[in-house]
């Protein structure tokens, strides 16, 4: 039950499609794993009784084999009557609309399961209940009558009680501070349980850029006795900093080079004071520090600095970014009073998360100062 619940809560991942031009080397283990897929394909077309009568592998040469598979398709079936029992929270008409299966549709077991449990767009029966706190919800589709080519199904629902979140913990963040991960998590102690909040939290953790998306996991621990659930998020750290270095010689014998350092998980709090931690640099608070210098000999030099705090004040996702720059362009000459053009300045930007139309929108305001110098 716990493994099934974790599968329901995790966002669906997109997998690569089958490539018809890939190698067709025969691997017996892969072949055995592929055979159930043949029956699933038949089942999606209404042939729920389809079965493999025989299959044989015949070696016709040292590097060639012939495969023979015998199929018994059986009859093609269709949905007929679908009834609901145990639903007190939502009307039968609403459940019929979400299910989207009508009398006379081809009997497709995978489509039925998708509409009940794991629809790609998140619009299914289980999400309807679990987004409203019904963590202990369960639905069991039962074939109550099979007559000729038609099947009647009874949806037996157990709604249970609404659950609230008790404790929220995060494991695996050895470098990133706890509060950096916890502040993007939408499930808070005392809130009503919501599957969509957990899935949104998983996406937000992945978008931080500090954790491996493939290593993200969630482990809900329900407590039916008191109607609560403990939620444990598991993360795997990944490198997020960048170092850039390049150099060469060209352009009238001048040196061309670039040096850059970007710290995407920087911590200004750990630079000095009692919380100081240089290992080898202060990190873990989700701030971004960027330093970059470019040179093309005496003709051009450019220096850039920026610092960003994504949660100014620590309570709301209001981002503050400060940037400074200085550029020098001149003619190719090593004389001290050579003609040159300089651009210096800085900018301050503030970004605020909006609630309308939804919290995916952001309002950003910036102020920039530039000073030009011509010699």
Secondary structure, DSSP 4 states (H G I P E B T S, - for coil): -HHHHHHHHSPPPP-PPP-TTS-----HHHHHHHHHHHHHHHHHTT-TT-EEEEEEEEEEETTEEEEEEEEE-----EEEEEEEES--SS-HHHHHHHH---TT-B--HHHHHHHHT--TTS-SHHHHHHTTT-TT-EEEEEEEEEETTEEEEEEEEE-----EEEEEEEE--SSS-HHHHHTT----TTSBP-HHHHHHHHHHHHHTSSB-GGG-EEEEEEETTTTEEEEEEE--B----EEEEEEEEETTTEEEEEEEEEEEEE-STTTSSTT---SSS-B-S-EEEEEEEEEEGGGEEEEEEEEEESSTTSSS--EEEEEEEEEEEE-S---TT--EEEEEEEEEEEEEE--SS-TT-EEEEEEEEEEEEE-
